[in-house]
Amino acid sequence: MLLRNRIVLIICLASVLTMTAMMVTVYQLLLDDYEYLVAEHESSSLADLSHQVEQGLQQSLIALESVSWRLVDSNTGTLYPLKELEAIMQQSRLANDRFPDGLLIFDADATAIAENIHVPGRLGTNYADRAHFRRLFKSGKPIISEPIIGRTTGLPLLSFLVPVLSDEGKRLGIVGGVIDLSKNNILPEGIDENWQDDNTFLIIDVNNRLFVSMQQKFDEVQPLPPPGQNALVDAASRNLHSGQVTTADNQRYVVVTRELADLGWIMLRAIPYQRAIAPARKSFANFSIISLFIAITVAMIGWWVACSLTRPLEYIAQRIDSMADDPSEVSILTAKGGPEIQSLTRAMNRLAKERQAVDRLKDDFISSVSHELRTPMTSLHGSLKLLNAGVTGDLPSKARSMIELALRNSERLQLLVRDLLDFNKLISGNIVFERQSFALSELLQQAVNDIGPMAAECGIRFDIHDDQHLGVWADAQRLRQVVDNLLSNAVKHSPLGGEVRITTEPASPERVRVTVSDQGSGVPDEFSPRIFERFAQADRGSKRAVTGTGLGLAIARELIMRMDGAIGFYNTEGANFWFELPKARERQQEPQEESTLG
Amino acid sequence: MTVLQRVLYVEDDPDISEIAALALEAVGGLTLKGCESGHEALAEVDSFAPDLILLDVMMPGMDGPETLEALRRQGSISSDTPVVFVTAKVHPEELRRYREMGVTDVISKPFDPMTLANELRAIWERFHA
């Protein structure tokens, strides 16, 4: 996998993981927060509501108190007579408003002595045994009774009691007021309309185990279901301040409750969980979209970073490749990008410069070696040639053969030096090919002519088959080098009086093949795989075969390859060496005269 | 057209000078004046009056091209005196450089002493053709 893609993948994975982790966390936090907020909000509304209710109750109590003060005759320090008491009761407008279901006056022992609305059997009844009267006796202060369930209506009644006190603080009587909840509502008007919906609002009377209200209306008083049947009722009974409740039908609610201390009632608000957290869901959806956008941005930035990281690397690799392909090419790069890339560029430039220096050194070295070897060889070879030619006078026959031997080897040495230098130049890429189109016939004829004297010694004949007068596109001088090499190999390996055939033929519409065939023993099988390698010479079969340098075919192959050709061989009766070159190009049909001089 | 007869050869290697002397005088029948350095050549050239000058390229002190330059400055080379470099360095680039200096031809080392005189005659003839 590309480094770039790996980096991008890592960045994407990392960002996706981070996003996911963040989103899970955030979602949970968001839900919790929302739940908390909703509960807080509801709780405070409920607190307001209960406050209003309690305030209302207190105001009723105060109205009753104001009646109580007017019942005492300040002159006698006792209650007014009954008639006057009834009159005062009738005149107290505020109290009448507050207690439309009746005002009562009791004596100090809680026996009813006056009422403004006649209810049979009430006057003369002693209520001292009732719980709220006992509470009054005990505390001596105004009280509001807990709801009393009406015997006939089955609806709760609220009884308010205020003691009538003398100046000395002695209880002279009791004023009472009654609110029948089936007729009069103690809840403030206009409770948030939302409460009417599937949000649930309950007021329950824990002590009496009654639903006081399912909504704010007080006309549906029912007994509470037994514990465990209605989770909301259970939550209210437990006086759960706020929390989550799951009902039997698997509905989740956010629940807040509030106690109306005076009445011992509990108000409960329950909001379906899904509705409570709906805004959180919406926020979360927004958050997800933003996250996705960020993830895409991060991925794109990652891609860009990865590209800008790897692009210089690819470029440098490309330069190194092209330098490896073409040894003469040296590219110095400008260091840019990150520090690591820059140091890579610098290192690579150093390498390139060093290679340049090494190349120069090698060229100089080859040049010097060439000179240093050839100078003594000039003297050596020259003097041997002169001796051999008899310039210095006749030599004894034994000395002559020794001189011939020395001369032969000196020639071989010369060829070796030439081939070594050639090969070095070739592989270091220092040879420039000047390719042109020309006909093969003249080049082949000239090569045959030049090798003629050597071949004639062994009675070897040449036979050129170039019926189609084919032309090639190549460097004539270099091609001549190849042909010379193949011809001299053929001569060396031919039997005495043998024939060397040179054949030209089209190898394909685009290529020309030249084959040099001898009548020798062919290339030994064990030698054939490495015949074109350096210093790969076959077993020295004949004396003539010894004179090779072992570089000829390696050079020939290199030269042919550089001219986009191919080279090879096969054995028939003898060895057949062939090479192929691109065909001569149409517009340059004319053979170059100089090209055959090489 | 006269015949090539007098050759001045500037060569620092005495062994090669000796071979050249045999090759040109004994084998080729030419008259040879050998000089060991460019300075010697500058001193001898006028009195010897060569038909052709052979210059070794690599010599200590004054090398072949410098000697050629000095000879020209001294006015010792007439336009009909061919100058031939003898060198072991036959890199195509160097050959081109020599030709740009106006030398008539370049003979590469090692040369064949048996054919050297004939080679010089051929150059002489081409030069005067």
Interface residues (C-beta under 8 A of the other chain):
Chain A: S367 S370 H371 L373 R374 T375 P376 M377 T378 S379 L380 H381 G382 S383 K385 L386 A389 V391 T392 Q414 V432
Chain B: D13 D15 I16 E18 I19 A20 L22 A23 A26 V27 M58 A88 K89 H91 P92 K109 P110 F111 D112 P113 M114
